[in-house]
Amino acid sequence: MNETYRKLVDLYAGNELPEELNNELEEAAKTDPSLMQDMTSLRQTVETLQNDEFVFTEESYQRVLMKLYARGGHLQTQSPEPNHFQYQLPMSG
């Protein structure tokens, strides 16, 4: 699969590519089954998530999280450090 096309698959899935580039990517996918599979599956996923009937619940989140952990993913949330940890003020009494 061409590296440039691989990088464009996520934009293709969200219908964010210009028509000319979209057509070029679809033509390339006709000769590359791996690219076609990636494009099809990701577009279906994006369409499902954008569907008004789809509700991403806490249960859905937990299922996705457990699958990621089962496949060896190590996720760490990134939250900003509270401001009160920023400076050490001297205590005087």
Backbone atoms as SQL, in Angstrom:
CREATE TABLE atoms (id INTEGER PRIMARY KEY, chain TEXT, resi INTEGER, resn TEXT, atom TEXT, x REAL, y REAL, z REAL);
INSERT INTO atoms VALUES
  (1, 'A', 1, 'MET', 'N', 0.854, -1.178, 0.000),
  (2, 'A', 1, 'MET', 'CA', 0.000, 0.000, 0.000),
  (3, 'A', 1, 'MET', 'C', 0.899, 1.241, 0.000),
  (4, 'A', 2, 'ASN', 'N', 0.588, 2.185, -0.825),
  (5, 'A', 2, 'ASN', 'CA', 1.335, 3.422, -0.904),
  (6, 'A', 2, 'ASN', 'C', 1.209, 4.181, 0.415),
  (7, 'A', 3, 'GLU', 'N', 2.330, 4.644, 0.930),
  (8, 'A', 3, 'GLU', 'CA', 2.349, 5.317, 2.236),
  (9, 'A', 3, 'GLU', 'C', 1.498, 6.587, 2.241),
  (10, 'A', 4, 'THR', 'N', 1.508, 7.312, 1.147),
  (11, 'A', 4, 'THR', 'CA', 0.693, 8.533, 1.067),
  (12, 'A', 4, 'THR', 'C', -0.782, 8.210, 1.165),
  (13, 'A', 5, 'TYR', 'N', -1.212, 7.177, 0.452),
  (14, 'A', 5, 'TYR', 'CA', -2.618, 6.788, 0.496),
  (15, 'A', 5, 'TYR', 'C', -3.002, 6.302, 1.883),
  (16, 'A', 6, 'ARG', 'N', -2.104, 5.584, 2.533),
  (17, 'A', 6, 'ARG', 'CA', -2.377, 5.083, 3.878),
  (18, 'A', 6, 'ARG', 'C', -2.651, 6.240, 4.840),
  (19, 'A', 7, 'LYS', 'N', -1.929, 7.332, 4.672),
  (20, 'A', 7, 'LYS', 'CA', -2.115, 8.483, 5.546),
  (21, 'A', 7, 'LYS', 'C', -3.417, 9.221, 5.264),
  (22, 'A', 8, 'LEU', 'N', -3.982, 9.018, 4.081),
  (23, 'A', 8, 'LEU', 'CA', -5.210, 9.718, 3.700),
  (24, 'A', 8, 'LEU', 'C', -6.481, 8.953, 4.048),
  (25, 'A', 9, 'VAL', 'N', -6.353, 7.718, 4.490),
  (26, 'A', 9, 'VAL', 'CA', -7.524, 6.879, 4.738),
  (27, 'A', 9, 'VAL', 'C', -8.439, 7.498, 5.788),
  (28, 'A', 10, 'ASP', 'N', -7.889, 8.076, 6.840),
  (29, 'A', 10, 'ASP', 'CA', -8.751, 8.656, 7.876),
  (30, 'A', 10, 'ASP', 'C', -9.522, 9.863, 7.352),
  (31, 'A', 11, 'LEU', 'N', -8.910, 10.649, 6.472),
  (32, 'A', 11, 'LEU', 'CA', -9.623, 11.775, 5.869),
  (33, 'A', 11, 'LEU', 'C', -10.691, 11.277, 4.902),
  (34, 'A', 12, 'TYR', 'N', -10.378, 10.204, 4.201),
  (35, 'A', 12, 'TYR', 'CA', -11.358, 9.593, 3.298),
  (36, 'A', 12, 'TYR', 'C', -12.571, 9.114, 4.091),
  (37, 'A', 13, 'ALA', 'N', -12.323, 8.475, 5.211),
  (38, 'A', 13, 'ALA', 'CA', -13.406, 7.922, 6.021),
  (39, 'A', 13, 'ALA', 'C', -14.351, 9.005, 6.519),
  (40, 'A', 14, 'GLY', 'N', -13.825, 10.181, 6.791),
  (41, 'A', 14, 'GLY', 'CA', -14.653, 11.274, 7.272),
  (42, 'A', 14, 'GLY', 'C', -15.181, 12.170, 6.160),
  (43, 'A', 15, 'ASN', 'N', -15.000, 11.744, 4.905),
  (44, 'A', 15, 'ASN', 'CA', -15.435, 12.542, 3.738),
  (45, 'A', 15, 'ASN', 'C', -14.833, 13.941, 3.760),
  (46, 'A', 16, 'GLU', 'N', -13.552, 14.027, 4.104),
  (47, 'A', 16, 'GLU', 'CA', -12.884, 15.321, 4.222),
  (48, 'A', 16, 'GLU', 'C', -11.920, 15.611, 3.074),
  (49, 'A', 17, 'LEU', 'N', -11.810, 14.684, 2.114),
  (50, 'A', 17, 'LEU', 'CA', -10.896, 14.880, 0.994),
  (51, 'A', 17, 'LEU', 'C', -11.577, 15.624, -0.147),
  (52, 'A', 18, 'PRO', 'N', -10.804, 16.407, -0.919),
  (53, 'A', 18, 'PRO', 'CA', -11.375, 16.998, -2.125),
  (54, 'A', 18, 'PRO', 'C', -11.775, 15.879, -3.093),
  (55, 'A', 19, 'GLU', 'N', -12.731, 16.148, -3.955),
  (56, 'A', 19, 'GLU', 'CA', -13.272, 15.115, -4.849),
  (57, 'A', 19, 'GLU', 'C', -12.191, 14.467, -5.704),
  (58, 'A', 20, 'GLU', 'N', -11.256, 15.265, -6.210),
  (59, 'A', 20, 'GLU', 'CA', -10.192, 14.737, -7.065),
  (60, 'A', 20, 'GLU', 'C', -9.321, 13.726, -6.309),
  (61, 'A', 21, 'LEU', 'N', -8.930, 14.071, -5.103),
  (62, 'A', 21, 'LEU', 'CA', -8.093, 13.182, -4.297),
  (63, 'A', 21, 'LEU', 'C', -8.887, 11.966, -3.831),
  (64, 'A', 22, 'ASN', 'N', -10.149, 12.168, -3.546),
  (65, 'A', 22, 'ASN', 'CA', -11.029, 11.068, -3.158),
  (66, 'A', 22, 'ASN', 'C', -11.105, 10.028, -4.288),
  (67, 'A', 23, 'ASN', 'N', -11.294, 10.513, -5.514),
  (68, 'A', 23, 'ASN', 'CA', -11.360, 9.615, -6.669),
  (69, 'A', 23, 'ASN', 'C', -10.032, 8.897, -6.896),
  (70, 'A', 24, 'GLU', 'N', -8.931, 9.611, -6.719),
  (71, 'A', 24, 'GLU', 'CA', -7.607, 9.003, -6.890),
  (72, 'A', 24, 'GLU', 'C', -7.384, 7.882, -5.870),
  (73, 'A', 25, 'LEU', 'N', -7.803, 8.118, -4.656),
  (74, 'A', 25, 'LEU', 'CA', -7.658, 7.116, -3.604),
  (75, 'A', 25, 'LEU', 'C', -8.521, 5.888, -3.898),
  (76, 'A', 26, 'GLU', 'N', -9.737, 6.108, -4.372),
  (77, 'A', 26, 'GLU', 'CA', -10.611, 4.986, -4.727),
  (78, 'A', 26, 'GLU', 'C', -10.041, 4.176, -5.893),
  (79, 'A', 27, 'GLU', 'N', -9.418, 4.843, -6.860),
  (80, 'A', 27, 'GLU', 'CA', -8.784, 4.143, -7.984),
  (81, 'A', 27, 'GLU', 'C', -7.614, 3.292, -7.485),
  (82, 'A', 28, 'ALA', 'N', -6.824, 3.831, -6.581),
  (83, 'A', 28, 'ALA', 'CA', -5.688, 3.094, -6.024),
  (84, 'A', 28, 'ALA', 'C', -6.173, 1.880, -5.237),
  (85, 'A', 29, 'ALA', 'N', -7.313, 2.010, -4.588),
  (86, 'A', 29, 'ALA', 'CA', -7.846, 0.915, -3.772),
  (87, 'A', 29, 'ALA', 'C', -8.324, -0.251, -4.635),
  (88, 'A', 30, 'LYS', 'N', -8.651, 0.020, -5.890),
  (89, 'A', 30, 'LYS', 'CA', -9.108, -1.062, -6.775),
  (90, 'A', 30, 'LYS', 'C', -8.013, -2.089, -7.032),
  (91, 'A', 31, 'THR', 'N', -6.770, -1.682, -6.928),
  (92, 'A', 31, 'THR', 'CA', -5.648, -2.597, -7.162),
  (93, 'A', 31, 'THR', 'C', -4.953, -3.017, -5.871),
  (94, 'A', 32, 'ASP', 'N', -5.397, -2.472, -4.748),
  (95, 'A', 32, 'ASP', 'CA', -4.765, -2.786, -3.454),
  (96, 'A', 32, 'ASP', 'C', -5.836, -3.232, -2.456),
  (97, 'A', 33, 'PRO', 'N', -6.004, -4.559, -2.280),
  (98, 'A', 33, 'PRO', 'CA', -7.053, -5.059, -1.378),
  (99, 'A', 33, 'PRO', 'C', -6.895, -4.577, 0.067),
  (100, 'A', 34, 'SER', 'N', -5.674, -4.424, 0.525),
  (101, 'A', 34, 'SER', 'CA', -5.437, -3.968, 1.892),
  (102, 'A', 34, 'SER', 'C', -5.935, -2.535, 2.074),
  (103, 'A', 35, 'LEU', 'N', -5.644, -1.694, 1.099),
  (104, 'A', 35, 'LEU', 'CA', -6.099, -0.310, 1.145),
  (105, 'A', 35, 'LEU', 'C', -7.624, -0.255, 1.090),
  (106, 'A', 36, 'MET', 'N', -8.221, -1.063, 0.227),
  (107, 'A', 36, 'MET', 'CA', -9.683, -1.101, 0.103),
  (108, 'A', 36, 'MET', 'C', -10.329, -1.525, 1.419),
  (109, 'A', 37, 'GLN', 'N', -9.751, -2.522, 2.069),
  (110, 'A', 37, 'GLN', 'CA', -10.274, -3.002, 3.353),
  (111, 'A', 37, 'GLN', 'C', -10.201, -1.906, 4.407),
  (112, 'A', 38, 'ASP', 'N', -9.060, -1.220, 4.481),
  (113, 'A', 38, 'ASP', 'CA', -8.900, -0.140, 5.457),
  (114, 'A', 38, 'ASP', 'C', -9.900, 0.982, 5.204),
  (115, 'A', 39, 'MET', 'N', -10.051, 1.359, 3.946),
  (116, 'A', 39, 'MET', 'CA', -10.962, 2.450, 3.600),
  (117, 'A', 39, 'MET', 'C', -12.405, 2.089, 3.930),
  (118, 'A', 40, 'THR', 'N', -12.800, 0.878, 3.576),
  (119, 'A', 40, 'THR', 'CA', -14.180, 0.444, 3.790),
  (120, 'A', 40, 'THR', 'C', -14.505, 0.337, 5.274),
  (121, 'A', 41, 'SER', 'N', -13.632, -0.323, 6.016),
  (122, 'A', 41, 'SER', 'CA', -13.923, -0.542, 7.436),
  (123, 'A', 41, 'SER', 'C', -13.912, 0.774, 8.222),
  (124, 'A', 42, 'LEU', 'N', -12.967, 1.657, 7.913),
  (125, 'A', 42, 'LEU', 'CA', -12.899, 2.914, 8.655),
  (126, 'A', 42, 'LEU', 'C', -14.070, 3.827, 8.297),
  (127, 'A', 43, 'ARG', 'N', -14.474, 3.845, 7.027),
  (128, 'A', 43, 'ARG', 'CA', -15.620, 4.676, 6.646),
  (129, 'A', 43, 'ARG', 'C', -16.897, 4.168, 7.335),
  (130, 'A', 44, 'GLN', 'N', -17.064, 2.839, 7.409),
  (131, 'A', 44, 'GLN', 'CA', -18.239, 2.278, 8.097),
  (132, 'A', 44, 'GLN', 'C', -18.224, 2.646, 9.572),
  (133, 'A', 45, 'THR', 'N', -17.059, 2.612, 10.167),
  (134, 'A', 45, 'THR', 'CA', -16.934, 2.972, 11.579),
  (135, 'A', 45, 'THR', 'C', -17.304, 4.430, 11.805),
  (136, 'A', 46, 'VAL', 'N', -16.771, 5.316, 10.967),
  (137, 'A', 46, 'VAL', 'CA', -17.060, 6.744, 11.100),
  (138, 'A', 46, 'VAL', 'C', -18.550, 7.005, 10.892),
  (139, 'A', 47, 'GLU', 'N', -19.154, 6.375, 9.883),
  (140, 'A', 47, 'GLU', 'CA', -20.582, 6.565, 9.628),
  (141, 'A', 47, 'GLU', 'C', -21.427, 6.076, 10.799),
  (142, 'A', 48, 'THR', 'N', -21.018, 4.975, 11.408),
  (143, 'A', 48, 'THR', 'CA', -21.744, 4.451, 12.567),
  (144, 'A', 48, 'THR', 'C', -21.659, 5.421, 13.740),
  (145, 'A', 49, 'LEU', 'N', -20.469, 5.959, 13.970),
  (146, 'A', 49, 'LEU', 'CA', -20.287, 6.886, 15.080),
  (147, 'A', 49, 'LEU', 'C', -21.010, 8.211, 14.853),
  (148, 'A', 50, 'GLN', 'N', -21.151, 8.611, 13.596),
  (149, 'A', 50, 'GLN', 'CA', -21.832, 9.868, 13.292),
  (150, 'A', 50, 'GLN', 'C', -23.349, 9.710, 13.211),
  (151, 'A', 51, 'ASN', 'N', -23.814, 8.487, 13.218),
  (152, 'A', 51, 'ASN', 'CA', -25.242, 8.212, 13.139),
  (153, 'A', 51, 'ASN', 'C', -25.922, 8.734, 14.408),
  (154, 'A', 52, 'ASP', 'N', -27.025, 9.425, 14.239),
  (155, 'A', 52, 'ASP', 'CA', -27.749, 9.994, 15.383),
  (156, 'A', 52, 'ASP', 'C', -28.280, 8.928, 16.331),
  (157, 'A', 53, 'GLU', 'N', -28.526, 7.736, 15.813),
  (158, 'A', 53, 'GLU', 'CA', -29.085, 6.672, 16.643),
  (159, 'A', 53, 'GLU', 'C', -28.029, 6.017, 17.530),
  (160, 'A', 54, 'PHE', 'N', -26.773, 6.204, 17.207),
  (161, 'A', 54, 'PHE', 'CA', -25.694, 5.597, 17.978),
  (162, 'A', 54, 'PHE', 'C', -25.462, 6.387, 19.258),
  (163, 'A', 55, 'VAL', 'N', -25.464, 5.681, 20.377),
  (164, 'A', 55, 'VAL', 'CA', -25.208, 6.311, 21.671),
  (165, 'A', 55, 'VAL', 'C', -23.990, 5.627, 22.291),
  (166, 'A', 56, 'PHE', 'N', -22.958, 6.409, 22.547),
  (167, 'A', 56, 'PHE', 'CA', -21.748, 5.880, 23.149),
  (168, 'A', 56, 'PHE', 'C', -21.900, 5.998, 24.660),
  (169, 'A', 57, 'THR', 'N', -22.225, 4.874, 25.294),
  (170, 'A', 57, 'THR', 'CA', -22.500, 4.861, 26.729),
  (171, 'A', 57, 'THR', 'C', -21.249, 4.516, 27.517),
  (172, 'A', 58, 'GLU', 'N', -21.365, 4.565, 28.803),
  (173, 'A', 58, 'GLU', 'CA', -20.266, 4.155, 29.680),
  (174, 'A', 58, 'GLU', 'C', -19.928, 2.684, 29.449),
  (175, 'A', 59, 'GLU', 'N', -20.957, 1.877, 29.196),
  (176, 'A', 59, 'GLU', 'CA', -20.739, 0.454, 28.913),
  (177, 'A', 59, 'GLU', 'C', -19.944, 0.287, 27.618),
  (178, 'A', 60, 'SER', 'N', -20.250, 1.071, 26.605),
  (179, 'A', 60, 'SER', 'CA', -19.512, 1.023, 25.347),
  (180, 'A', 60, 'SER', 'C', -18.053, 1.386, 25.584),
  (181, 'A', 61, 'TYR', 'N', -17.832, 2.442, 26.356),
  (182, 'A', 61, 'TYR', 'CA', -16.485, 2.888, 26.679),
  (183, 'A', 61, 'TYR', 'C', -15.703, 1.779, 27.385),
  (184, 'A', 62, 'GLN', 'N', -16.324, 1.134, 28.349),
  (185, 'A', 62, 'GLN', 'CA', -15.657, 0.071, 29.097),
  (186, 'A', 62, 'GLN', 'C', -15.325, -1.123, 28.200),
  (187, 'A', 63, 'ARG', 'N', -16.230, -1.470, 27.280),
  (188, 'A', 63, 'ARG', 'CA', -15.965, -2.568, 26.346),
  (189, 'A', 63, 'ARG', 'C', -14.763, -2.263, 25.464),
  (190, 'A', 64, 'VAL', 'N', -14.710, -1.046, 24.937),
  (191, 'A', 64, 'VAL', 'CA', -13.577, -0.651, 24.095),
  (192, 'A', 64, 'VAL', 'C', -12.288, -0.672, 24.906),
  (193, 'A', 65, 'LEU', 'N', -12.353, -0.155, 26.105),
  (194, 'A', 65, 'LEU', 'CA', -11.190, -0.114, 26.984),
  (195, 'A', 65, 'LEU', 'C', -10.681, -1.520, 27.300),
  (196, 'A', 66, 'MET', 'N', -11.566, -2.448, 27.602),
  (197, 'A', 66, 'MET', 'CA', -11.172, -3.816, 27.911),
  (198, 'A', 66, 'MET', 'C', -10.550, -4.509, 26.691),
  (199, 'A', 67, 'LYS', 'N', -11.084, -4.247, 25.513),
  (200, 'A', 67, 'LYS', 'CA', -10.499, -4.831, 24.299),
  (201, 'A', 67, 'LYS', 'C', -9.100, -4.283, 24.050),
  (202, 'A', 68, 'LEU', 'N', -8.912, -2.999, 24.301),
  (203, 'A', 68, 'LEU', 'CA', -7.583, -2.420, 24.139),
  (204, 'A', 68, 'LEU', 'C', -6.595, -3.018, 25.129),
  (205, 'A', 69, 'TYR', 'N', -7.017, -3.169, 26.371),
  (206, 'A', 69, 'TYR', 'CA', -6.155, -3.787, 27.379),
  (207, 'A', 69, 'TYR', 'C', -5.838, -5.234, 27.016),
  (208, 'A', 70, 'ALA', 'N', -6.836, -5.972, 26.514),
  (209, 'A', 70, 'ALA', 'CA', -6.632, -7.376, 26.154),
  (210, 'A', 70, 'ALA', 'C', -5.631, -7.520, 25.015),
  (211, 'A', 71, 'ARG', 'N', -5.549, -6.503, 24.163),
  (212, 'A', 71, 'ARG', 'CA', -4.619, -6.551, 23.029),
  (213, 'A', 71, 'ARG', 'C', -3.272, -5.928, 23.361),
  (214, 'A', 72, 'GLY', 'N', -3.055, -5.620, 24.624),
  (215, 'A', 72, 'GLY', 'CA', -1.753, -5.125, 25.052),
  (216, 'A', 72, 'GLY', 'C', -1.621, -3.615, 25.069),
  (217, 'A', 73, 'GLY', 'N', -2.706, -2.907, 24.902),
  (218, 'A', 73, 'GLY', 'CA', -2.646, -1.449, 24.931),
  (219, 'A', 73, 'GLY', 'C', -2.491, -0.938, 26.350),
  (220, 'A', 74, 'HIS', 'N', -1.650, 0.042, 26.519),
  (221, 'A', 74, 'HIS', 'CA', -1.455, 0.659, 27.832),
  (222, 'A', 74, 'HIS', 'C', -1.853, 2.123, 27.704),
  (223, 'A', 75, 'LEU', 'N', -3.043, 2.431, 28.187),
  (224, 'A', 75, 'LEU', 'CA', -3.552, 3.784, 28.074),
  (225, 'A', 75, 'LEU', 'C', -3.325, 4.537, 29.357),
  (226, 'A', 76, 'GLN', 'N', -2.973, 5.785, 29.204),
  (227, 'A', 76, 'GLN', 'CA', -2.784, 6.641, 30.362),
  (228, 'A', 76, 'GLN', 'C', -3.477, 7.959, 30.054),
  (229, 'A', 77, 'THR', 'N', -4.356, 8.368, 30.928),
  (230, 'A', 77, 'THR', 'CA', -5.060, 9.619, 30.691),
  (231, 'A', 77, 'THR', 'C', -4.102, 10.782, 30.868),
  (232, 'A', 78, 'GLN', 'N', -4.348, 11.819, 30.131),
  (233, 'A', 78, 'GLN', 'CA', -3.520, 13.005, 30.227),
  (234, 'A', 78, 'GLN', 'C', -4.385, 14.141, 30.752),
  (235, 'A', 79, 'SER', 'N', -4.200, 14.438, 31.990),
  (236, 'A', 79, 'SER', 'CA', -4.940, 15.551, 32.564),
  (237, 'A', 79, 'SER', 'C', -3.919, 16.584, 33.038),
  (238, 'A', 80, 'PRO', 'N', -4.275, 17.828, 32.924),
  (239, 'A', 80, 'PRO', 'CA', -3.318, 18.864, 33.338),
  (240, 'A', 80, 'PRO', 'C', -3.043, 18.787, 34.828),
  (241, 'A', 81, 'GLU', 'N', -1.819, 19.117, 35.172),
  (242, 'A', 81, 'GLU', 'CA', -1.437, 19.128, 36.581),
  (243, 'A', 81, 'GLU', 'C', -2.107, 20.326, 37.245),
  (244, 'A', 82, 'PRO', 'N', -2.715, 20.129, 38.396),
  (245, 'A', 82, 'PRO', 'CA', -3.386, 21.256, 39.070),
  (246, 'A', 82, 'PRO', 'C', -2.409, 22.403, 39.339),
  (247, 'A', 83, 'ASN', 'N', -2.922, 23.605, 39.284),
  (248, 'A', 83, 'ASN', 'CA', -2.082, 24.782, 39.487),
  (249, 'A', 83, 'ASN', 'C', -1.430, 24.808, 40.858),
  (250, 'A', 84, 'HIS', 'N', -2.101, 24.249, 41.871),
  (251, 'A', 84, 'HIS', 'CA', -1.522, 24.318, 43.203),
  (252, 'A', 84, 'HIS', 'C', -0.276, 23.441, 43.343),
  (253, 'A', 85, 'PHE', 'N', 0.028, 22.594, 42.347),
  (254, 'A', 85, 'PHE', 'CA', 1.261, 21.807, 42.369),
  (255, 'A', 85, 'PHE', 'C', 2.400, 22.547, 41.668),
  (256, 'A', 86, 'GLN', 'N', 2.104, 23.679, 41.085),
  (257, 'A', 86, 'GLN', 'CA', 3.070, 24.363, 40.253),
  (258, 'A', 86, 'GLN', 'C', 4.208, 24.989, 41.073),
  (259, 'A', 87, 'TYR', 'N', 3.892, 25.665, 42.156),
  (260, 'A', 87, 'TYR', 'CA', 4.916, 26.359, 42.926),
  (261, 'A', 87, 'TYR', 'C', 4.918, 25.849, 44.371),
  (262, 'A', 88, 'GLN', 'N', 6.098, 25.761, 44.907),
  (263, 'A', 88, 'GLN', 'CA', 6.252, 25.434, 46.315),
  (264, 'A', 88, 'GLN', 'C', 6.431, 26.735, 47.092),
  (265, 'A', 89, 'LEU', 'N', 5.477, 27.076, 47.898),
  (266, 'A', 89, 'LEU', 'CA', 5.566, 28.305, 48.694),
  (267, 'A', 89, 'LEU', 'C', 6.110, 27.981, 50.077),
  (268, 'A', 90, 'PRO', 'N', 6.983, 28.834, 50.564),
  (269, 'A', 90, 'PRO', 'CA', 7.525, 28.585, 51.916),
  (270, 'A', 90, 'PRO', 'C', 6.435, 28.812, 52.967),
  (271, 'A', 91, 'MET', 'N', 6.470, 27.986, 53.957),
  (272, 'A', 91, 'MET', 'CA', 5.510, 28.112, 55.058),
  (273, 'A', 91, 'MET', 'C', 6.206, 28.879, 56.180),
  (274, 'A', 92, 'SER', 'N', 5.614, 29.957, 56.591),
  (275, 'A', 92, 'SER', 'CA', 6.193, 30.697, 57.723),
  (276, 'A', 92, 'SER', 'C', 5.089, 30.892, 58.774),
  (277, 'A', 93, 'GLY', 'N', 5.471, 30.791, 59.997),
  (278, 'A', 93, 'GLY', 'CA', 4.444, 30.846, 60.994),
  (279, 'A', 93, 'GLY', 'C', 4.673, 31.736, 62.110);
